Amino acid sequence: MNILYCGDQDKAPLYISGALEYGSHRVTHVEPGQPLPALDQFDVYVLSDYPAQGIDETTADMLIAQVAGGKRFMMIGGWESFNGFGRNYYTHPIGRLLVPVAMKPDDDRINAFQGLVVSHQANGNAVTLPDWDKPPIICGYNDAMAKSGTDILVNMVEITADRDKVQTGQQRPLVVKGSYEQGTAIACLTDLAPHWSGGLTDWGQPIQLPNGVQVGDSYLKFVQFLIEA
């Protein structure tokens, strides 16, 4: 698939672009502050830490039309995804594509220093699946809730530790899938690069990507799962 990946900078794009390209997808990466290219050449649109103010109303309308016509949209969590800082996508036109989740009107960033365990909920339609029996721990997320009628594909379960006593707590949605007219919308509420990703990037057996970044093989499968689901 031909993927437009918007957002992230420094080393973060090496993880996400590297994982997508490892899955034989063609990736065009646009950093924050750069304008988006012509949208009709892409099959999938991925936003990750791309500030909402970087997408004007005309571009937003074109992107929404592409997804409505049958293409795929995914937002990956981060400080400037969903409603991070309380000034991102809650009132932005692109928020219409985030049909799987209900965003908070204020800052939705949650740093979870004790972590949350990734918990598999459903297979979806993905062909490539990571090792759900040995899930990783993530360290932060955007606090949005799954809407009624959407598919929760992956959950996350809070961990609380008091000295040597470890307990699991509330379960929350992590990956939610919905439809926007003829298209598909995926919300992944954590980041796919450090620091929120925690152990997610090293999940599984180590593999070195062509760009030199080392990740786990189940991380690669998880990214592929998000694209296929």
N, C-alpha and C positions, 0 to 999 in steps of 0.2 A: 504494500500500500504506500501511497505517497502522503506523507505526514507533515503538517505544518506545526512546529513546536515553538510556542511563543513564551518567552520569559526566562528567568534564571540567568545568572552570570557567574563569572569566575570559574570555579571547578564544577559547580552543580550540573551544567549542561553535559559534562563528560559522562556522567552516570546515565542520564536519561537518554540522550542522543546515542551514546554507545550501546545501551541495552536495546534500543529500537533498531539500530542499524545491524546489531548482531542477529536480530530476528529477520534480516533481509529486507527491512523496510527502507524506503528512501526518505530522508529527514532533511527538512529545511528549518534551520534554527534562527529565530529572530530574538535579539536581546531586548530587554526593557528600554524604551526610548526610541527604538527603531520602528519605522512604519511597517505595516503588514504588506506582503506582496499580493498579487492578484490571487483571489481566493478560489476561483473555479478550477484550478489545476490540482487541488488536493482532495484526498478521500477522508482524511481525519484531521481534526483541529484540536490541538492540545494547548491549554493555557496553564502555566505553572509560575506563580509569582510574577505575573505580568500585570502591572498596575492598570486598573480600569480606566484611568484618565488617559491612557495611551491609545484607547480605542474610541474614535469619534462616532457620532450617531450614524453617519453614512456607512462607515465600515461595519459597525455593529449590525445594521440592517442587512448588509450583504452576507455577513457570516450567518445570521439567523436564517436567511433565505436558503443558503446552501444546506444547512442542517435540516430544515423543513422539507427540502427536496429529497432527502434520503441519506445524507452523509452523517458522519459520526463526530461527536463533540465530547471532549473530556476535560475536566478541570482537576488539577492535582493540587493538593493542599500546600499551604505556605503562608508566609507573613503578608503577602499581597494577593492571595487567592481568596475566594469566597468573600467574607466581609472582614478580612484582616485590617487592623487599625481602625475599623469602623467607618471606612471611607472607600470601600471597593465596590463589590458587585450587588449589594442589596438593592440599590435604586437604579443601577445601570441597566440599559437595555439587554446586555448579555445575560443578565440574571434570568431572563425569560427561558434561556436554554438550560438553566439549572433546575429542571423539573423534578429530578429525583429527591431534592432536599429543600427544606425550609431554612433559610438563613436567619441569623439574628440581626437586628438593626444596629447593634453596637459591636465593638471589637470582639471577634469570635476566636482569637488565638488562645490556645491552651498549651502551656508547657507542662509536661508530665514527667517529673524527675524520677519517679519510681516506675514509670513505664506502663504500657498496656500490651497484652499478648494478642497477636493476630489470631483470629478464630474463623475458620472456614464455614460459610453458611450454605452456599449452593454452588453447583458446578457451572451454572450458566451454559453458554454454548462453546466455551473455550476448549481447544484441543490440547494445549500444553498446560499442565498443572504443576505447581511447585509441591514441595513436600509438606503438606498440611499437618502431618503427624509431629513435625519438629518446627513449630512456628517461631518467628522472631518476636522481639520486643521493640515497639516504637516509643518515641519520647515526646510526641506532641501532635496536635491535630487542630483543625478548624471545627468549632462546636456547632455544627448544623445537624438537623434531625431529618430522618427519612420521612418522606411524605407517604400517606396512605396510597396503596395501589402500585407502589414501585417495588423493585426487586432488590433486597439487601443480599448482596453476593458475599460480602466478607464483613465480619464484626471485629471489634477490639474489646478486650476485657481488662478493666483496671486492675492493677496490682497494688496491694498495700503491704509494706514490710515494717515490722516492729522488732528490731534486733533480729533474732533468728526465726521469727514467726512470720510467714508469708501467707497472705490471703488474696483471693480474687474477689473483685467487687462488681460494679455495674457494667453491663454489656452495652456497647454503643455501636452504631453503624460506622463502618469504615469505607466500604465500597458499595455504592447504590446505583442502580441502573433504572433509567426511565426512557420514555419515548417523547420526542417532540415532532409532532405531525408524522412525516415518513422517516424521520431520522432517529438516531440513538444518542442519548446523553448519559455519560458516566461521571459520577462524582467520587473522587478518591480523596478522602478528608485528611490524609497525612501527606507529607512530602516524600518524594522518592530519592532525595539526596540529603546528606547530613545538614543540620543536626537532628531534626525531627525524625528522620528515618531510623535512627538508632541501629539496631542489628539487622534491619531489613536489607540494607545494601550488601551485607556479608552473609546473607541467608543461604545455607547450603555449602557445597564444595567450591573452593576458590577457583575463579577463572579470571585470566587477565584479558581485558578487551584490547582490540587493536590500538586504541588511543592511550594505552598504558595504565588505565584505571583497573584496579582489582575489585571484583564483586563476587557474590555467590551465584551458583547456577540456579538456585531457586528464586533469587532476585530477578534474574533474566526471565524465568518462566512466569513470575508474577507480573512483570511489565507486559509480557506477551498476553497473559490472561486478561489484563485490563483492555488491551487493544482488541482482543477477540470476543470478549464477553457480550 
